[in-house]
Amino acid sequence: MNNRRKSIFRSARLSRSIAILLLCLATTASVTLYLLQDSLFGLRGEDGAVYPRVVDFLIMPTLFSSMWGDGVRPVGIADRIPILAFTTGWFVLAWRLGRPFVDWIGRQPSGRDPHSGRTHRLMGVLRGGLATLVGLALISTAVLLLGLAGLLSTRLPLAWALLSGWLIVEVWGRGRRCARDVGRQVAPTKAPTTGRAGRLNSSSGAAAGHHLPGPIFGSPGDEDLDIASPPVLWMRRLLPVTVVGLAVVYLWGAMLPPWEFDVLEYHLQAPKEFALGGKIEFVPHNVYANMPLGAEMHALGAMVLLGGADGWWWGGIIGKTILGGVSVLLMAVVGSWAAVHAGRVAGWSAAGICLGSIGHAHVATAGLIDMVMAAYLFASVIVVQLVLFPSSCHKVASGLGDADGLYVPMMAMGVFSGAAASCKYPGVVLAMLPVGGLVLVTRCLRIHRDQAPRIQWTAVAGLLVGWCATAGPWFAKNWLLAGNPIYPLLGRWLGAKGLDPEAMARWDQVHSPWANSAHPFGMEAAWDGVLQLFVRSPYLNPLVISLAFLGCIVLFWLFTGHSPRQAHAWRWEFLALGAWAWLLVVWWVGTHRIDRFWLPALPFIALHGAAAAQWTAARLSTVLALSLVLAANILALCQICAGAGPVYNEFFVQLRVLEEEEWRPTRSLRVDPATAWINAHLDGDDLLLSIGHAKAYLYRVPLMYATCFNPVPGREWLEGRKPASQWQSLREHGVTHVLIDWAEIERYRSPGNYGFASWPQPADVEQLIDRGVLTRLRTPFDPRVVDILAVASHPPNDDR
């Protein structure tokens, strides 16, 4: 018998050693492949060949000084305080507005469980994050409705609407809490008892309170870890430090003025135009400004409330900071959700993994909205699990069995999924359709079997109300203003106002999987997509990918029956895995497959990575698990601070200095030189006609522009007309100067790109100069790259 025990013990030790070896080999392979890819800093040799990423680590320490302007530009910290104060107030208001909608989760009972206080705090973080997301969605809808009514010319209507909404929600929420407290006093209760593993049990879930979530491995979570070991103790202390460091860098980067192309073209340019015009209307020269802009409404609200000549500039920075704050909020929600199920170490690991990718840092600091949609998508999955599959998360939210109790949760579900669609059209497919399908299947087929509450039609109405409060106004707006509720999608059938058939064909082509490949679903394309996703992408963190794959392997191991009891505890993870898989399928089938579009999968990848780290700690080695997570966080922190890839890292330079770059030509990497030259040499009495250059946000002079899909501005005035008529048309419309960005036009016209109209050509511009319609100005730019011209002061002769 003793020999048999020794044999089993030795076999277990051998299996553990083999598993550790395989994990180390897989991580080493992932990191090696990552380091062999092209440099994130664009480093090239004398022959023009791009260096591999391993060279990045040799120069990375020298790039940290860019965070404070390389020591030659003044450092600014105090000038961020007003921005942080405004952003904090915005989030507090959102939290108060959304609190009643997530109050149904309730409080955890105290009992005698030693972990109940910790779980109560974690649930408080989770509820607070969900409430803030609800409030942000409601504020966005309020700004939209006021803008459609033309009430954004002054700050009073918006301020009054926000204050009134806060008062109404406070009164309604207090009434619901009072009614719930009265019900608890009247209803007979049974004292909770402690069961196995210190878990609270109750014979009446709704009356006695919610069950505390069980540990993820059938054991008390963090207590499985060897925390008495000094290395583990120090790693546990360092893990929150790295996560907080990433969060601080995210916020500080979000407070930088914008520089990213899409942000300058429409994410902030559209709110700027709405704020200056005092209303939201159809924009004929910017197709993107007519799509759902739910996340951009926060920038518009800040612009309106600040007002003044520079209100749009400071409001844009605040809007960027709010979007960066949503990334930090998403981190808190993901971390608290993981901690509730798997322990505090798993929670911090999930939070760090969520922030530990350059792609996430780029989106959060640049002012892009992909991670805002990701936050609402993740919140939708959480509420779906709590309402439709409560047993999959250990009855974190029990007592939701009656229709009246489900109405508000279903409304919150609709708010979250609809808010995802209000940010981007893919949110309809990623959130609204799956949520609606699950609800209808659960209701019509009644697939609950005492594990999920019975969905009544009144509860389904709550889901529809949530959709109407978030996504509905955007679809209605486009239906009324453009005749197409999903403008410009399906423009050939539903109409595409302002777009000709040629532009609509280009739009459909470049926004589909056929944009870069004639056979987008072949084996070659599939292999190339796998390499792009997991090897070549500059948005990757190789250690995060390793942990995510390990999480999938662990789930497969449990699902195949190796541990039925533990598989039961992992059922919430299978739904998260399904959401991740669904998102990648939509990315592969329905988009043009750029890296940024798969980033909403990061919260689910973070859950899998944290689960893998927890499994590694419990089954293999705590030091190894914490080392992987810490290495991933530190790698991301170093790369972000060094400005790797698409990250702009002048985090601590004074905002005044950065603002001056927009009208004082410098060597700034953030401001286009032509934009700075125009701002320095033109004033408010001039009107610039910009052709090919759509990054319009930083211009401080009146501007006429268009995106590459809209009609070229000025074409109808200049093409095929006599010189006097050309000059007269420009003057009648107030145009004083013309900017032609040949570099951008040629980029658009290059194979596989978005395309551009056939007019203008260089010969057309030379003809306008020869005829005396335009005069070329002396600028530091090559006119073959950027041409800046002035409209002639006197009318030309038609005989020229």
Disulfide bonds with the S-S distance in Angstrom:
none
